[in-house]
């Protein structure tokens, strides 16, 4: 399951990079720019969620390791 989340994070990052490249093009239409921007914001939100989940898992592991050493 952790591998699946990592893949998802990597896929989201790749898509974000693609969206940024698209938005930097001079020939992009306003509507495409807006659509790319909206999709990018949604992906950023997903990335923050994945990062927060990972942080929580790390904190739980640190707590468990601390308890085991006592």
C-alpha positions, 0 to 999 in steps of 0.5 A: 500500500505504501508503494501505491501511495508513493507511485501516486505521489510521483505520478501527481508530481509528474502531472504537475510538471506537465501542467506547468510546462503547458501553462508556460506555453505562449500559445495556450488559450485562456480556457486551457490555462484556467483548466490547467490551473484548476487541475494543478491546484487539485493535485497540490491539495492531494500532494499535501494530503499524501505528505501529511499522511506520511508525516503521521506514519513517521510520527507513529513509528517514532513513538513506537520506537521510543516506547520500545526503547523504554 
